[in-house]
Amino acid sequence: MYKYTICFIRQGDNILLLNRENPEWMGIWNGVGGKIDAGETPLQCILREVEEETGIVLDTAEYKGIVSWISGGMYVFVAELPEEFHFATPMKTDEGILDWKNIDWILHPHNQGMANLKYFLPTILNDPINYEHRFTYEGHDVIEFETVPLGELQTTK
């Protein structure tokens, strides 16, 4: 079992991202999420973390696989908000700054302020199959990346 979760909250072509104030991802835009508490499932964790970091109360989030690296990993979720749901940004929080970002902006090849979302975000948003997205780093640089299907039996509740 991995220790962390992350969620990409989507509304149309926009994703709610957090520019974190604390290390290790200080100054980098990424999804919301955090550490799984004792006795918590990954889904329970992400629902709690989304509420704590954004104030948005989700009933559920769709499990979309795993992002892993040599020393750990995180369960990935996507949640879709209805078009009529209003969440004003930018918003300063204890964790950083929340803001809606267009998917094209997130994936732009010259965008240097993003976590490594370009490697897996299109897949988790568009592919019904769940994958493990495996990273190998040298320092902060990605030196190897692979995507492996998890299969139909791999789910998390």
C-alpha positions in Angstrom: 0.0 0.0 0.0 1.3 3.4 -0.9 1.2 6.4 1.6 -0.2 9.2 -0.6 -3.1 10.2 -2.8 -3.7 12.9 -5.4 -6.8 14.1 -7.1 -7.4 16.1 -10.3 -10.6 18.0 -9.9 -12.0 18.7 -13.4 -14.6 21.1 -14.7 -14.8 20.9 -18.4 -11.4 21.7 -19.9 -10.0 23.0 -16.6 -8.3 21.3 -13.7 -8.2 22.8 -10.1 -4.5 22.8 -9.2 -2.6 23.8 -6.1 0.7 25.8 -6.2 2.2 24.5 -3.0 4.0 26.6 -0.4 5.8 23.8 1.3 8.7 21.6 0.2 9.1 19.2 -1.6 6.9 20.6 -4.4 7.2 24.3 -3.4 6.2 26.6 -6.2 5.0 23.8 -8.4 1.4 23.3 -9.7 -0.1 19.9 -9.0 -3.3 18.2 -8.0 -4.6 18.2 -4.4 -4.0 15.3 -2.0 -1.9 14.1 0.8 -0.9 11.3 3.2 -3.2 8.4 4.0 -4.1 8.3 7.7 -4.0 5.0 9.7 -7.1 3.0 9.0 -8.1 5.1 6.0 -8.6 3.7 2.5 -7.2 5.7 -0.4 -10.7 6.9 -1.4 -11.4 8.0 2.1 -8.1 9.8 2.2 -8.7 11.7 -1.1 -12.2 12.8 -0.1 -10.8 14.1 3.2 -7.8 15.8 1.6 -9.9 17.5 -1.1 -12.2 18.9 1.5 -9.3 20.0 3.7 -7.3 21.6 0.9 -10.2 23.1 -1.1 -13.4 23.1 1.0 -15.1 21.1 -1.8 -17.0 18.1 -0.4 -17.0 15.3 -2.9 -19.2 12.2 -2.7 -16.8 10.2 -4.6 -13.8 10.3 -6.9 -12.8 7.9 -9.7 -9.7 5.8 -9.1 -7.4 6.1 -12.1 -4.3 4.1 -11.1 -1.0 4.8 -9.5 2.0 7.1 -9.9 5.1 5.5 -8.5 8.8 6.2 -8.0 11.6 4.1 -6.5 10.8 5.1 -2.9 7.0 5.2 -3.0 3.9 6.2 -4.8 0.4 7.6 -4.7 -3.1 6.6 -5.7 -4.5 8.8 -8.4 -8.1 10.0 -8.6 -10.2 12.2 -10.9 -13.3 14.0 -9.8 -15.6 15.9 -12.2 -17.5 18.9 -11.0 -20.7 20.0 -12.8 -20.5 23.1 -15.0 -22.9 25.0 -12.7 -20.7 24.4 -9.6 -18.9 27.7 -8.9 -15.5 27.7 -7.2 -13.8 31.1 -7.3 -10.1 31.3 -7.8 -7.3 32.2 -7.3 -7.7 31.3 -3.6 -5.0 31.4 -1.0 -5.1 28.5 1.5 -2.8 27.1 4.2 -1.3 24.7 1.5 -0.7 27.3 -1.2 -2.7 28.9 -4.0 -5.6 27.1 -5.7 -6.5 28.1 -9.3 -8.3 26.6 -12.3 -5.9 25.9 -15.1 -6.8 24.9 -18.7 -5.6 21.5 -19.7 -3.8 23.0 -22.7 -1.9 25.4 -20.4 -1.0 22.5 -18.0 0.4 20.4 -20.9 2.1 23.2 -22.8 5.6 22.1 -23.7 7.1 25.3 -22.4 5.3 25.2 -19.0 8.1 24.9 -16.4 5.9 25.4 -13.3 4.2 22.0 -13.4 4.8 18.7 -11.6 5.4 15.9 -14.0 1.8 15.8 -15.2 2.6 15.8 -18.9 3.6 12.2 -18.6 0.3 10.8 -17.3 -2.5 13.4 -17.1 -3.8 12.9 -20.7 -4.0 9.1 -20.0 -5.8 9.4 -16.7 -8.3 11.9 -18.1 -9.0 10.1 -21.4 -8.2 6.3 -21.0 -10.7 4.1 -19.2 -7.9 1.6 -18.3 -6.0 2.2 -15.0 -2.2 2.2 -15.2 0.8 2.4 -13.0 2.9 5.4 -14.2 6.4 4.6 -13.1 9.1 7.3 -12.7 12.8 7.0 -12.2 14.5 10.2 -11.1 18.0 11.5 -10.9 17.7 14.4 -8.5 14.5 16.2 -9.8 15.0 15.1 -13.4 13.0 12.3 -14.9 15.4 9.8 -16.4 12.9 7.0 -17.1 9.2 6.7 -17.4 6.9 3.8 -18.2 3.2 3.2 -18.1 2.0 -0.3 -17.3 -1.7 -1.4 -17.3 -2.9 -2.5 -13.9 -5.6 -4.8 -15.2 -9.3 -5.1 -14.4 -8.8 -6.5 -10.9 -6.8 -3.5 -9.6 -9.3 -1.2 -7.9 -9.3 0.8 -4.7 -12.3 1.7 -2.5 
